[in-house]
Amino acid sequence: MTKSGRGSIGTTTITASSNFVVESPLRMVKYQNIYGGGATDDGYNWVDGRGGGENDGVDESWGPPLDGRLYPQWWSNGVPQPWLPSPMNVREYFQTGNNLTTNFAISHATDRSNVRFSALRMDATGMAPRNELERTQLALNAGVDVTERFDLDGSFQYTQTQGHNRPAPGNGSYYAIHIFNWFQRQVDAKRMERANAEWDPTSGVLTPNWNHNYHDNVYWVQNYRNNDDRRNRVIGQVTGNYKLAGEWLNARVRLGTDWFEQSNKEVYPFYSQDTPEGGFVEAASFHQETNVEALVTANRQLTTDFSLNVSGGANMRRNDFDLQEAGSRKLNVPDIYNVSNSAAPPLLNYVIQRKHVNSLYGLFTVGYRDFAFVDVTARNDWSSTLPEDNLSYFYPSYSGSLVFTDALQIDSDFLSYGKLRASWAKVGNDADPYQLTSVYSEVDKFGNIPGYTTSNTIPNAHLRPEETRSWEIGADLRFWFDRAALDLTYYNSTTRDQILAVDVSEASGYNRQVLNAGSVRNKGFEALLTVDLLNQPSGLAWDMSFNFGKNDSEVLELAPGLESIVIGRAGGIRGAVEARPGHPYGVFFGPVWRRDAAGNIIVGSNGLPIRGSSEIIGSYQPDWIGGVRSTLSYGSFTVSAQVDTRRGGQIFCGSCRLGYRTGVLYESANPTPRDWDPDRNTGRGPVVFPGVTENGSANTVAVAPRTLGTRLDDVDTEWLFDNNYTKLREVAIAFDLPPAYLDALPVSQARITFVGRNLWLWTGIPHIDPETAAIEGSTTEANLAGIEDKQFPTPRTFGINISVVH
């Protein structure tokens, strides 16, 4: 964010602040510490971690009780050692992260010019070992009145960000959070860390680990499987303003650009499970958006009653994207990560994208006695990403507002201000580049012969622009001399011709097709209430605000021939998150248990519940969201707190699904699904699933807990939870140094603030922070709203900020 350099004329202002924050996991998966590694409880003998011993090639925790019996283990060189739990083995992996941010700014203003320079530096270490982040930001803002009618303003901002070993969700031996879903409960993490530190990278053998069939040592992953990224970003703009006629007619020309280059490199060392002969991926991308805008504005008081504001302008936007990637699946020599060291045909990719949008727009506003206003806007865009017949799209809007307390001359101690407002708008949207025709991409060479292939997505040469039509009404009300304020809004919005890539049968030779896929309606209600509870002459003040939002989403229709559209799938979900007509956008569609007419789960002759057909089992859309913020101040002290809540909708817990299947979750030590009797104590003996057979009789066949855990992995309803939670979002305590203390200091203002964020979570969802599943995606591999997939823990932070002004 940039700030203008304008300030008090003839003064120089210097501000500085420093903010230090520490962070630790807010919530972590709760593990069982009763049973160790193995597929059965018959015994354990570690020989090679590949199945050469008893249970030593298994990476699950359905093994013998951790009661001190003696077994050879991965670190004991064949000598039997006590078989004991390591309750903190996952928690010990995480460290206390910290973030130090320092900001400095200096500004100066004269009667005809202004300038402001600021600098920011941030150094952070994350909760994962060797995770680091650095940011440097420089900004310059300046303005000058060239003549009495012409002035120039400009801003420039440069930001460099560098990251090292950023943690990420994912499947495979390269991802720590994935490994922890299999982490056997007897494994001592500190012992693994020491073993990795003593390992010789030139030894030609895998780093010491508890399992060599599927996983790498988690500390080896963090130390040797590096990922680095760097981004250099420049944002700049220059604006010229010219007074064409007095103060009422003005012209503005603005030129702005947002450019950044980003490089990423991931290396896959030798001797790992997934890439035993090494590999790497390196990418460099360039992004730029440039806008040129011209706008003329007329603002006149037509009569004593009527005012008029008219604006008209044009804009040209250019988006450019270039991507170059290089990599290898196999290296000749360890630790040399470039294509010249590739022992296999290198992986090469080059992408160019260009997009142009030209726009004309206007605004017409009429005001009557400063209490009634009518606004009309019109805009037309021409986009290069749409076919020639549909590249132009027009979208207008109309709005009006009435301050009825002024119009009706209401003089009331109860209602001190009242405004009604209403609007209607149509908004257009285009497509991503190159959705109209097939484009070729390079594939591996056949010998020395280059190869190219078309995309797996069927293009659409007849795309139409998306269109959203919406209307809303609202009111702004203030009571008791503005001691209370209420803002109410009701909205109704329908988006038609959404541009989506939808799944198609792979028998067609493709897996996706670009379509104007359907229409979605959203309607809802929002409210914000602010109340000054105390405002005493002594300086004691207390105000609170309450916000509430409720949105109802419905898929109205899909393109002909489509019954549903897959929005995404992840986290081991057997079904998918879909759009289906007549239902909210984002329903879970997946397999359920077969049930009889009375609702009992049907169990097969093997004692296991039978998977049935797929159906709609929930939606990630909430019933409502809300929050409360309270601020109490007295003299130099201010204390504030914010609580947020969400009610309704469902969330799929991928960590719960996988952790139960592998036997590491707390619940797996007493294998009773959540809809069974929670007080039933069966241990890990054979379990009789409470269902009925095909002929209606009660099930009596007992099954092994691991066998049942594997079957429970087959249906999504077992891992779908009501997404209700309340979070203590923030508590802040601020103290302004009194003027008496500042007289002896070269500063005019000084403030110290203590802040805690994500301090507490109340929810019935086990193991995870449900907000980790709030990232929406549009591809089948993306993590999206409603699905948690082995997410990195949310940080709980505590910080102190010191700011001064000279």
C-alpha positions in Angstrom: 0.0 0.0 0.0 1.3 3.5 -0.9 0.6 6.8 0.8 0.7 10.3 -0.6 3.6 12.5 0.5 1.2 15.4 1.2 1.4 16.7 4.7 1.7 19.9 6.7 3.3 22.6 4.5 6.9 23.3 5.3 7.4 20.4 7.6 9.4 17.2 7.5 7.9 14.2 9.2 9.8 11.0 10.1 8.1 7.9 11.2 9.6 4.6 12.3 8.2 1.3 13.6 9.4 -2.1 14.5 7.3 -5.2 14.9 8.5 -8.5 16.3 6.2 -11.6 16.2 6.7 -15.2 17.4 4.5 -18.0 16.2 3.7 -21.6 17.1 1.0 -24.1 15.9 -2.5 -23.2 16.9 -3.8 -26.7 16.6 -2.2 -30.0 15.7 -3.4 -33.5 15.0 -4.0 -35.5 18.2 -2.2 -38.9 18.0 -2.6 -42.1 19.8 0.4 -43.3 21.9 -0.7 -46.9 22.8 0.3 -48.9 19.7 3.4 -48.9 17.6 4.4 -49.7 14.0 3.2 -52.7 12.1 0.3 -54.3 10.4 -0.5 -56.7 13.3 0.3 -56.9 17.0 2.2 -60.2 16.6 5.6 -58.6 17.1 8.3 -56.4 15.6 11.8 -56.9 14.4 13.6 -54.1 12.3 16.1 -55.5 9.9 16.2 -53.3 6.8 13.0 -51.2 6.9 11.9 -53.0 3.7 10.1 -56.0 5.0 13.3 -58.1 5.8 12.2 -58.3 9.4 8.9 -58.6 11.2 6.5 -55.7 10.4 9.5 -53.5 9.6 8.4 -52.7 6.0 5.0 -51.5 7.1 4.5 -47.8 7.6 1.3 -47.9 9.6 0.8 -48.0 13.3 -1.5 -51.1 13.9 1.4 -52.9 15.6 2.2 -54.2 19.1 1.3 -52.2 22.3 3.9 -49.7 23.3 4.3 -51.3 26.8 8.1 -51.5 27.1 8.6 -55.0 25.6 11.9 -55.4 23.8 12.2 -55.3 20.0 15.1 -54.5 17.6 14.4 -51.0 16.1 15.8 -48.9 13.3 18.5 -47.3 15.4 19.5 -50.1 17.7 21.7 -52.2 15.3 19.7 -55.3 15.9 19.8 -55.1 19.7 16.3 -55.3 21.3 15.3 -52.1 23.0 12.2 -51.0 25.0 9.2 -50.6 22.7 7.9 -47.2 24.0 5.8 -44.3 22.6 7.2 -41.0 21.6 4.3 -38.7 22.2 5.9 -35.5 21.1 7.6 -36.9 17.9 5.6 -34.7 15.6 5.4 -31.6 17.8 9.2 -31.7 18.3 9.6 -31.2 14.5 8.1 -27.7 14.7 10.1 -24.8 16.0 9.0 -21.3 17.3 8.9 -19.1 14.3 9.7 -15.4 14.4 9.2 -12.3 12.2 11.0 -9.0 12.6 9.7 -6.1 10.4 11.2 -2.6 10.5 9.6 0.3 8.6 11.0 3.8 8.1 9.4 6.8 6.3 10.3 10.4 5.7 8.1 13.0 4.1 8.3 16.7 3.3 5.8 19.1 1.8 5.9 22.7 0.5 3.1 24.8 -0.9 3.7 23.4 -4.4 5.3 20.0 -3.9 5.4 16.9 -1.7 7.6 13.8 -1.4 7.6 10.7 0.7 10.1 7.9 0.9 9.7 4.7 2.9 11.7 1.5 3.4 10.6 -1.8 4.9 12.7 -4.8 5.8 11.3 -8.1 7.0 13.2 -11.2 8.2 11.2 -14.3 9.2 11.8 -17.9 10.1 8.9 -20.3 10.0 7.6 -23.0 12.2 9.3 -25.7 10.0 13.1 -26.1 10.2 15.1 -24.1 7.7 12.0 -22.2 6.5 13.0 -18.6 5.9 11.5 -15.5 4.3 13.0 -12.1 3.5 11.4 -9.0 2.1 12.8 -5.6 1.2 10.5 -2.8 0.0 11.3 0.7 -1.1 8.7 3.2 -2.1 8.7 6.8 -3.4 5.7 9.1 -3.8 5.9 12.6 -5.1 3.8 15.4 -6.5 4.3 18.8 -7.9 2.1 21.7 -9.0 3.8 22.5 -12.4 1.4 25.4 -13.0 -1.8 26.7 -11.4 -3.7 24.4 -13.7 -1.5 21.4 -14.2 0.0 19.1 -11.6 1.8 15.8 -11.7 1.8 12.9 -9.2 3.8 9.7 -9.3 4.7 6.7 -7.2 7.3 4.0 -7.5 7.5 0.8 -5.4 10.1 -1.9 -5.5 9.7 -5.2 -3.6 12.1 -8.1 -3.4 10.9 -11.3 -1.7 13.0 -14.4 -1.1 11.8 -17.6 0.3 13.6 -20.8 1.3 12.0 -24.2 2.0 8.4 -23.0 2.2 6.3 -25.8 3.6 3.5 -27.0 1.4 0.8 -29.7 1.4 1.3 -32.6 -0.8 1.5 -36.4 -1.2 4.8 -38.2 -1.3 8.0 -38.6 0.7 9.0 -35.0 0.0 6.3 -33.5 2.2 6.7 -33.4 5.9 3.0 -33.1 6.7 2.3 -36.1 4.5 5.0 -38.1 6.3 3.4 -37.3 9.7 0.2 -38.9 8.7 2.2 -42.2 8.6 4.6 -41.4 11.4 4.8 -44.5 13.6 4.1 -43.7 17.2 7.4 -45.2 18.6 9.6 -43.2 16.3 11.8 -40.7 18.2 12.0 -37.5 16.1 15.1 -36.2 17.9 16.9 -39.4 17.3 16.1 -39.1 13.6 17.4 -35.5 13.6 20.7 -36.7 15.1 21.0 -39.6 12.6 20.4 -37.2 9.7 23.0 -34.8 11.0 25.6 -37.6 11.2 24.7 -39.0 7.7 27.4 -38.7 5.0 25.7 -37.4 1.8 28.4 -39.1 -0.3 27.8 -42.5 1.3 25.6 -43.7 -1.5 23.0 -45.0 0.9 19.7 -43.7 2.1 19.7 -41.5 5.2 18.8 -43.5 8.4 15.1 -43.8 8.8 12.4 -46.0 10.4 11.1 -47.1 7.0 12.8 -47.5 3.6 9.8 -48.7 1.6 7.9 -45.5 1.3 9.4 -42.6 3.3 12.5 -40.4 3.7 13.8 -39.2 7.0 11.7 -36.0 7.6 14.8 -34.0 8.6 16.6 -35.1 5.5 13.6 -33.8 3.5 13.9 -30.4 5.2 17.7 -30.2 4.8 18.3 -31.6 1.4 15.1 -31.4 -0.6 15.3 -27.6 -1.0 12.9 -25.2 -2.6 13.8 -21.6 -3.2 11.9 -18.7 -4.7 12.7 -15.1 -5.5 10.4 -12.3 -6.7 11.3 -8.8 -7.8 8.3 -6.6 -8.3 8.0 -3.0 -9.5 4.8 -1.0 -9.4 4.8 2.5 -10.8 2.4 5.1 -12.1 2.4 8.7 -13.2 -0.7 10.9 -13.2 -1.2 14.2 -14.9 -4.2 16.4 -13.9 -5.2 19.5 -15.9 -7.9 22.0 -15.0 -9.6 22.7 -18.3 -12.0 25.3 -16.9 -11.7 26.5 -13.3 -12.4 23.9 -10.7 -15.3 22.3 -12.4 -13.8 20.7 -15.6 -10.7 18.5 -15.2 -8.8 16.0 -17.3 -6.6 13.2 -16.1 -4.1 11.0 -17.9 -2.6 8.1 -16.0 0.1 5.5 -17.0 0.8 2.6 -14.7 2.5 -0.7 -14.7 2.8 -3.7 -12.4 5.8 -5.9 -13.4 7.4 -8.7 -11.6 9.8 -11.6 -12.4 9.8 -14.7 -10.3 12.2 -17.7 -10.1 11.6 -21.0 -8.4 13.8 -23.9 -8.0 13.1 -27.3 -6.4 15.8 -29.9 -6.1 15.4 -33.6 -5.5 18.6 -35.1 -4.2 20.0 -38.6 -4.8 19.0 -41.4 -2.5 15.4 -40.4 -1.9 12.4 -42.7 -2.2 10.7 -40.8 -5.1 13.9 -39.8 -7.0 16.7 -42.2 -6.1 18.8 -40.7 -9.0 18.0 -37.1 -8.2 16.3 -34.4 -10.2 15.2 -30.8 -10.2 12.7 -28.3 -11.6 13.6 -24.7 -12.3 11.3 -22.0 -13.5 11.5 -18.3 -14.4 8.3 -16.3 -15.1 7.7 -12.7 -16.1 4.3 -10.9 -15.5 3.3 -7.4 -16.5 0.1 -5.5 -16.5 0.2 -2.0 -18.1 -2.7 0.4 -18.1 -3.1 3.7 -19.9 -6.2 5.8 -18.9 -7.6 9.1 -19.9 -10.6 10.6 -18.0 -12.4 13.9 -18.2 -14.6 15.0 -15.3 -17.1 17.8 -15.0 -18.6 18.8 -11.6 -21.0 21.6 -11.5 -23.7 23.0 -9.2 -26.4 23.6 -11.7 -28.8 25.4 -9.4 -29.2 25.9 -5.7 -30.9 22.5 -5.7 -29.2 20.4 -8.3 -25.6 19.3 -8.8 -24.1 17.3 -11.7 -21.0 15.2 -12.0 -20.1 13.7 -15.4 -17.1 11.6 -16.3 -16.0 9.9 -19.4 -12.8 8.0 -20.2 -11.0 5.2 -21.9 -8.5 2.6 -20.8 -6.0 0.2 -22.5 -4.8 -2.8 -20.5 -2.1 -5.1 -21.6 -1.2 -8.4 -19.8 2.0 -10.3 -20.6 3.1 -13.6 -19.2 6.2 -15.6 -20.1 7.3 -18.8 -18.4 10.5 -20.9 -19.0 10.9 -24.2 -17.2 13.7 -26.7 -17.2 14.3 -29.8 -15.2 15.4 -33.4 -15.1 14.1 -36.7 -13.7 17.6 -38.2 -13.5 21.0 -36.8 -12.9 24.5 -38.0 -13.8 26.3 -36.5 -10.7 24.7 -35.7 -7.4 24.1 -32.1 -6.3 24.6 -30.5 -9.7 21.2 -29.2 -10.7 21.3 -28.1 -14.3 20.2 -29.6 -17.6 23.8 -30.3 -18.6 23.9 -32.8 -15.8 20.8 -34.6 -16.9 21.1 -38.4 -17.5 17.7 -38.4 -19.2 16.1 -36.1 -21.8 15.6 -32.8 -19.9 12.1 -31.5 -19.2 11.7 -28.2 -21.0 8.6 -25.9 -21.2 8.1 -22.5 -22.6 4.8 -20.6 -22.3 3.8 -17.2 -23.7 0.5 -15.5 -23.0 -0.7 -12.1 -24.2 -4.0 -10.4 -23.4 -5.4 -7.0 -24.5 -8.5 -5.3 -23.2 -9.7 -1.9 -24.4 -12.4 -0.1 -22.5 -14.7 3.0 -22.8 -16.7 4.1 -19.8 -18.7 6.9 -18.3 -20.3 8.1 -15.1 -23.3 10.4 -14.7 -24.4 11.6 -11.2 -27.2 14.0 -10.3 -27.6 15.2 -6.8 -30.6 17.1 -5.3 -30.0 19.2 -2.2 -27.3 16.9 -1.0 -29.8 14.3 0.2 -30.9 12.6 -3.1 -28.5 11.1 -5.7 -28.8 9.1 -8.9 -25.8 7.4 -10.5 -25.6 5.9 -13.9 -22.5 4.2 -15.3 -21.7 2.5 -18.6 -18.7 0.5 -19.7 -17.8 -1.4 -22.8 -14.8 -3.8 -23.0 -13.2 -5.4 -26.1 -11.1 -8.4 -25.1 -8.6 -10.3 -27.2 -9.3 -13.6 -25.4 -12.8 -13.9 -26.8 -13.9 -14.8 -30.4 -14.4 -12.0 -32.8 -18.2 -12.2 -32.7 -18.3 -12.0 -28.9 -15.2 -9.9 -28.0 -17.3 -6.8 -27.2 -19.5 -6.7 -24.0 -21.4 -3.8 -22.5 -22.3 -3.5 -18.8 -24.2 -0.6 -17.2 -25.2 0.1 -13.6 -27.9 2.3 -12.0 -28.0 3.4 -8.3 -29.8 5.8 -6.1 -29.7 7.0 -2.6 -31.9 9.1 -0.3 -31.0 10.7 3.0 -34.6 10.6 4.2 -33.9 12.2 7.5 -32.8 15.3 5.6 -35.5 15.0 2.9 -38.3 14.7 5.5 -36.5 17.1 7.9 -36.7 14.5 10.7 -35.3 16.0 14.0 -35.3 13.1 16.4 -33.2 12.2 19.4 -33.8 8.5 18.5 -33.0 8.5 14.7 -30.3 11.0 14.0 -29.5 9.9 10.4 -31.2 7.7 7.9 -30.3 6.8 4.3 -31.8 4.3 1.8 -30.0 3.0 -1.2 -30.7 0.7 -4.2 -28.7 -0.4 -7.2 -28.7 -2.6 -10.2 -25.6 -3.6 -12.2 -24.4 -5.8 -15.0 -20.7 -6.8 -15.1 -18.9 -8.7 -17.8 -15.9 -10.9 -17.7 -13.7 -12.5 -20.3 -11.6 -15.7 -20.5 -8.0 -16.7 -19.9 -5.8 -16.5 -23.0 -5.8 -19.3 -25.6 -9.1 -20.9 -24.8 -10.4 -20.6 -28.4 -8.1 -22.8 -30.4 -5.7 -25.7 -29.7 -2.1 -24.8 -29.1 0.9 -27.1 -29.1 3.3 -27.9 -26.3 6.6 -29.7 -26.5 7.1 -33.3 -25.3 10.1 -35.5 -24.8 12.2 -36.0 -27.9 12.2 -39.3 -29.8 16.0 -39.6 -30.1 17.0 -36.3 -31.6 13.5 -35.6 -33.1 11.5 -33.0 -31.3 7.9 -33.8 -30.4 4.8 -31.7 -29.9 1.3 -32.4 -28.7 -2.0 -30.6 -28.4 -3.6 -29.8 -25.1 -5.7 -32.3 -23.2 -8.4 -29.7 -23.1 -10.9 -29.2 -26.0 -11.0 -25.4 -26.9 -14.1 -23.5 -27.6 -14.1 -21.1 -30.6 -17.6 -19.8 -29.7 -17.1 -18.7 -26.1 -19.3 -15.9 -24.8 -18.3 -13.5 -22.1 -19.4 -14.2 -18.5 -22.2 -11.9 -17.3 -23.2 -11.1 -13.7 -26.4 -9.2 -13.0 -27.1 -8.1 -9.5 -29.3 -5.8 -7.5 -29.2 -4.7 -3.9 -31.0 -2.6 -1.4 -29.8 -1.2 1.8 -30.1 1.3 4.6 -27.6 3.3 6.8 -29.2 4.2 10.1 -27.8 6.1 13.1 -29.4 6.5 16.5 -29.0 8.5 19.7 -26.8 11.2 18.3 -24.8 8.7 16.3 -24.0 6.6 19.3 -25.3 3.5 17.4 -25.1 2.8 13.6 -26.7 0.0 11.6 -25.8 -0.8 8.1 -28.2 -3.3 6.3 -27.8 -4.8 2.8 -29.8 -7.3 0.9 -28.3 -8.5 -2.5 -29.3 -10.8 -5.3 -26.7 -11.7 -8.0 -26.8 -14.1 -10.9 -23.8 -15.1 -13.0 -24.5 -16.6 -16.4 -22.2 -18.2 -19.0 -19.5 -19.0 -16.5 -16.4 -20.0 -18.4 -15.1 -23.3 -17.0 -13.0 -26.3 -18.1 -15.3 -29.3 -17.4 -14.4 -33.0 -17.3 -15.2 -35.1 -20.3 -14.8 -38.8 -21.0 -11.1 -39.7 -21.7 -12.3 -42.0 -24.5 -12.6 -38.8 -26.5 -8.9 -38.3 -26.4 -9.2 -35.3 -24.0 -10.0 -35.0 -20.3 -11.5 -31.5 -20.2 -13.5 -29.1 -22.4 -13.9 -25.3 -22.2 -17.5 -24.3 -22.0 -19.9 -21.5 -21.0 -20.9 -24.0 -18.4 -23.8 -22.6 -16.4 -25.5 -20.1 -14.2 -25.2 -19.5 -10.5 -27.3 -17.3 -8.2 -26.2 -15.8 -4.9 -28.5 -13.9 -2.7 -28.1 -12.9 0.9 -28.2 -10.4 3.7 -25.4 -8.5 5.5 -25.6 -6.4 8.6 -23.1 -4.3 10.6 -24.0 -2.8 14.0 -21.7 -0.4 15.7 -22.4 0.9 19.2 -20.7 3.4 21.5 -21.4 1.8 24.9 -19.4 4.4 26.9 -18.1 7.8 26.1 -17.3 9.5 29.3 -15.7 13.0 29.9 -13.0 11.2 31.9 -11.7 9.6 28.7 -13.3 6.2 29.3 -14.7 4.9 26.0 -16.0 1.5 24.9 -17.4 0.6 21.5 -18.5 -2.7 20.0 -19.3 -3.8 16.5 -21.2 -6.8 15.3 -21.2 -8.2 11.8 -23.5 -10.8 10.2 -23.6 -12.3 6.8 -25.8 -15.0 5.2 -25.5 -16.1 1.6 -27.7 -18.6 -0.2 -26.0 -20.0 -3.4 -27.8 -22.1 -6.0 -26.7 -23.5 -9.4 -29.6 -22.6 -11.7 -28.5 -24.5 -14.8 -25.6 -26.1 -16.6 -24.7 -26.4 -20.3 -26.8 -28.8 -22.3 -25.7 -32.4 -21.6 -24.1 -31.7 -18.2 -25.5 -33.1 -15.0 -22.7 -31.7 -12.9 -19.3 -30.0 -13.0 -16.4 -31.2 -10.9 -15.1 -28.1 -9.1 -12.2 -30.1 -7.5 -11.1 -33.1 -5.6 -8.3 -33.6 -3.1 -7.5 -35.0 0.3 -8.3 -38.5 -0.7 -12.0 -37.7 -1.2 -13.6 -40.6 -3.1 -16.1 -38.3 -4.7 -15.7 -34.7 -5.6 -16.9 -31.2 -4.9 -19.4 -30.4 -7.7 -21.8 -27.9 -9.1 -25.2 -29.5 -9.6 -28.5 -27.7 -10.7 -30.9 -27.0 -7.9 -28.2 -27.2 -5.2 -25.7 -24.8 -3.7 -22.5 -24.2 -5.6 -20.0 -26.6 -4.1 -21.8 -29.7 -2.9 -20.0 -32.9 -1.8 -21.0 -35.8 -4.1 -19.6 -39.1 -3.0 -20.1 -42.7 -1.9 -22.1 -43.6 1.2 -22.9 -46.9 3.0 -25.6 -49.1 1.7 -28.6 -49.0 4.1 -31.9 -50.9 4.5 -35.3 -49.3 4.7 -34.9 -48.5 8.4 -31.6 -46.7 7.8 -29.3 -49.4 9.2 -25.9 -49.9 7.5 -25.8 -53.2 5.6 -22.7 -55.4 6.4 -21.3 -58.1 4.1 -20.5 -61.7 5.1 -17.0 -60.6 5.9 -18.3 -58.3 8.7 -17.4 -55.0 6.8 -20.0 -52.4 5.8 -20.8 -52.3 2.1 -20.1 -49.2 0.0 -23.2 -48.0 -1.8 -23.8 -45.5 -4.7 -22.8 -41.9 -4.7 -25.1 -39.1 -3.7 -25.1 -35.5 -2.4 -23.8 -35.6 1.1 -23.3 -32.0 2.0 -22.1 -28.5 0.9 -19.2 -26.3 2.0 -21.4 -23.2 1.8 -22.0 -21.8 5.4 -25.4 -21.0 6.7 -24.0 -17.7 8.1 -20.9 -16.1 9.3 -20.4 -13.3 11.9 -18.1 -11.6 14.3 -17.8 -9.2 17.2 -15.1 -6.6 17.8 -14.8 -4.7 21.1 -12.5 -1.7 21.8 -12.0 -0.2 25.3 -9.9 2.8 25.9 -8.9 5.0 28.8 -6.3 7.7 28.6 -3.3 6.3 27.0 -4.5 2.7 27.0 -6.5 0.9 24.4 -7.6 -2.8 24.5 -9.4 -4.5 21.6 -10.5 -8.0 20.8 -12.1 -9.7 17.8 -14.1 -13.0 17.7 -15.2 -14.6 14.4 -17.7 -17.4 14.0 -19.0 -19.6 11.2 -22.1 -21.9 11.3 -23.3 -24.4 8.8 -21.9 -26.2 5.8 -19.5 -29.2 5.9 -15.8 -29.8 5.7 -13.9 -32.9 4.5 -11.0 -33.7 6.8 -8.2 -35.3 4.7 -5.9 -35.6 7.7 -8.6 -37.4 9.6 -9.2 -39.9 6.8 -5.5 -40.7 6.2 -4.5 -40.7 9.9 -7.3 -43.1 10.9 -6.4 -45.4 8.0 -2.7 -45.5 9.1 -3.6 -46.0 12.7 -1.9 -42.9 14.1 -4.9 -40.9 15.1 -6.1 -40.8 18.7 -9.4 -42.3 17.7 -7.8 -45.3 16.0 -6.6 -46.7 19.4 -10.2 -47.4 20.2 -11.6 -48.1 16.7 -15.1 -46.9 17.1 -16.4 -44.5 14.4 -17.9 -41.3 15.8 -21.5 -42.4 15.4 -20.9 -45.4 17.7 -21.0 -45.4 21.4 -18.0 -43.1 22.4 -17.7 -44.8 25.8 -17.3 -48.2 24.4 -13.8 -49.5 25.2 -12.8 -52.2 22.8 -9.1 -51.5 22.6 -7.6 -53.0 19.4 -9.2 -56.3 19.6 -11.5 -57.6 16.9 -14.4 -55.2 16.4 -18.1 -56.0 15.4 -19.4 -53.3 13.2 -23.0 -52.3 14.3 -24.9 -53.0 11.2 -27.3 -55.6 9.7 -26.7 -58.3 7.1 -28.5 -58.6 3.8 -31.3 -60.7 5.5 -31.8 -58.1 8.2 -30.1 -59.8 11.1 -27.6 -58.1 13.4 -24.0 -58.4 12.3 -21.9 -60.7 14.5 -18.7 -61.0 12.5 -15.7 -59.4 14.2 -12.9 -57.9 12.0 -9.4 -56.6 12.7 -9.2 -52.9 13.5 -6.8 -52.3 10.6 -9.2 -54.0 8.2 -12.0 -51.9 9.4 -9.9 -48.7 9.1 -9.1 -49.5 5.5 -12.8 -50.0 4.7 -13.8 -46.7 6.4 -11.5 -45.1 3.9 -13.9 -46.0 1.2 -16.7 -43.5 2.0 -16.7 -39.8 2.3 -19.4 -39.4 4.9 -17.0 -40.8 7.6 -14.7 -37.8 7.2 -17.3 -35.1 6.6 -17.9 -32.8 9.6 -20.3 -29.9 10.3 -18.1 -26.8 9.7 -19.0 -24.8 12.9 -16.3 -22.9 14.7 -15.6 -19.8 16.7 -12.1 -18.2 16.8 -10.6 -15.6 19.0 -9.0 -13.8 16.1 -7.1 -11.0 17.8 -6.4 -9.3 21.1 -4.4 -6.1 21.1 -3.2 -3.8 24.0 -1.8 -0.4 22.9 -0.2 2.3 25.1 0.5 5.8 23.9 3.4 7.5 25.8 2.0 10.6 27.5 3.2 14.0 26.3 5.1 14.6 29.6 7.4 11.6 28.8 7.9 12.8 25.2 9.2 16.3 26.1 12.7 14.9 26.8 12.6 12.7 23.6 13.1 13.8 19.9 9.7 12.4 19.0 6.1 13.8 19.0 4.3 10.5 19.2 5.1 7.1 20.4 3.0 3.9 20.8 3.7 0.4 22.0 1.2 -2.3 21.0 1.1 -6.0 22.1 -0.9 -8.2 19.7 -2.0 -11.8 19.7 -3.7 -13.4 16.8 -5.4 -16.8 16.3 -5.4 -17.2 20.0 -8.1 -19.8 20.5 -10.4 -22.1 18.5 -13.7 -23.6 19.6 -15.0 -26.3 17.2 -16.3 -29.9 17.1 -14.1 -30.7 14.1 -11.2 -32.9 15.3 -7.5 -32.3 14.7 -7.5 -29.4 12.3 -8.2 -25.7 12.0 -11.1 -25.6 9.5 -9.9 -22.3 8.1 -7.0 -24.2 6.5 -9.5 -25.4 3.9 -10.6 -22.0 2.8 -8.6 -21.9 -0.4 -10.6 -22.2 -3.5 -9.2 -23.9 -6.6 -10.5 -24.5 -10.1 -8.6 -27.7 -11.0 -9.1 -31.2 -9.9 -5.7 -31.2 -8.1 -6.2 -28.0 -6.3 -7.0 -27.6 -2.6 -10.4 -25.9 -2.5 -12.9 -24.6 -0.1 -14.4 -27.4 2.0 -11.5 -29.8 1.7 -8.6 -30.0 4.1 -5.7 -32.0 2.7 -2.8 -32.4 5.2 -2.4 -28.7 5.7 0.4 -27.0 7.5 -0.8 -25.9 11.0 -2.2 -22.4 11.3 0.1 -20.2 13.4 -0.8 -18.7 16.7 1.2 -15.4 17.0 2.2 -13.0 19.7 3.9 -9.7 18.8 5.0 -6.3 19.9 5.0 -3.2 17.8 6.8 0.1 18.6 6.1 3.1 16.4 7.4 6.7 16.8 6.8 9.9 14.9 9.3 12.8 14.7 
